Amino acid sequence: MADGKRDGSSRVLFGPTPSGERNPLIDILRGFALFGILLVNFPGSDAVRSGAADDAVRRLLTILVSGKFYTTFSFLFGLGFALQLLRARSRGRRIVPVYIRRMLALFLIGLGHAVLVWNGDVLLIYAVMGLFLIPFRNCSARALLPLAALVLAGEFLISISEKPLFVRDLVPRIANPELEQESELQNAVAFNEIRDVGRQLGAAIKSGTYLEAVIARFHIWRLSNRYLLRYIWLTSFAMFLIGLCVGGSGLIWSASAAAHSPVVRRVMWVSLPIWLGLGVVVTYGPQVLGPLYYKIHWKLLALAWALHEPAGSLFYISAIASLLASRPHWVKKLAALGSAGRMPLTNYLLQSVVGTLLYYGYGLGLQFKLGAASGFLLASALFALQISMSRWWLSRFQFGPFEWLWRSMTYGRIQPMRPARAGVA
């Protein structure tokens, strides 16, 4: 790998993380999150509910999976940024130029995914939000954690607001009744446009052609850009900040630190009752609380929902970190998850391609034929296949196909796919 010039203006991080520097915990967490995201994205349809099994699976997915794994990926995103920072600083190189190119490359890959494959893409959101991490790269843990709490509070306040947040709302302006009326009219027109395009996409998904679906996805992306929250997902950004904090502190980067740190164990035991307690309320509330459930103000239920998702994510992260640190033999037992986690971008995109071909009308059209239980079994089989494919691929190449593309776009040169041979400089 090129070492670069020694002057401060040219010290840029030129290469990807060597395989010898990988942490198995991070790869295992990524693989674990990939499985959860697959279960949430392709859960089967309520329209073909077949009985108690479907109801049980859907409720279990809600309390155990829903909202817990995009937040885990968000945490890992912030953690990855922190580790890139540490690596760059240890070598006396700058991270910001490479990181901006990395986010731009991710945005382009996400745009292709959102238009050509699936409108539920999160890569676009991550790419834009990732840029907002740059100003916080030198913040201490004492500053990052309160900031994360404020961001979560902002997410809750927006979720209980009846008015969507537009980019133009952030710009101070003098109140003008005529302009306000015109703005409300524009909002109504935009809402109707998005609703109509959404119907077009629904029709294309059910019985249309692939080209019709692509055109509808493009228009949904184009029209939804007017909403600020299209690219600022506050719960995810809060987890970005927590990941940045943890990565900088080294709490789970070092196995011995995770094994002996009371902080990791404290997070695990504090997050567990918050996650399960609030999760039971929002998922099984009427069954557990009876008539009392209907007396709870809806804003309190919204708060319970907003808190139980990141709490569940933090429990999973801290529990797996503690397990691998205190019982190292579990690293081998969970190595299969780690294989999938070494190719997270490729496996995420592959899930979308295979899932849409299985579920959508221009494929096998299974979306309205499978219930939650059948969808769970299908998703589990697909992920098992992804694990096998990942292990096969990584036995021959050092990157997944789209990881290779992302790295090559980031560093401005073709990255070697084959592992370097022993004895070769």
Buried (B, 14 or more C-beta within 10 A) or exposed (E): EEEBEEEEEEBBBBBBBEEEEEBBBBBBBBBBBBBBBBBBBBBBBEEBBEEEBBBEBBBBBBBBBBBBBBBBBBBBBBBBBBBBBBBBEEEEBBBBEBBBBBBBBBBBBBBEBBBBBBBBBBBBBBBBBBBBBBEBBEBEBEEBBEBBEEBBBBBBEBBEEEEBBBBEEEEEEEEEEEEEEEBEEEBEEBEEBBEEBBEBBEBBBEEBEBEBBBBBBBBBBEBBEBBBBBBBBBBBBBBBBBBBBBBBBBBBBBBEBBBEBEBBBEBBEBBBEBBBEBBBBBBBBEEEBEEEBEEEEEEEBBBBBBBBBBBBBBBBBBBBBBBBBEEEEBBEEBBBBBBBBBBBBBBBBBBBBBBBBBBBBBBEBBBBBBBBBBBBEBBEEBBEEBBEBBBEBBEEBBBBBBBBBBBBBBBEEEBEBEEEEEEEE
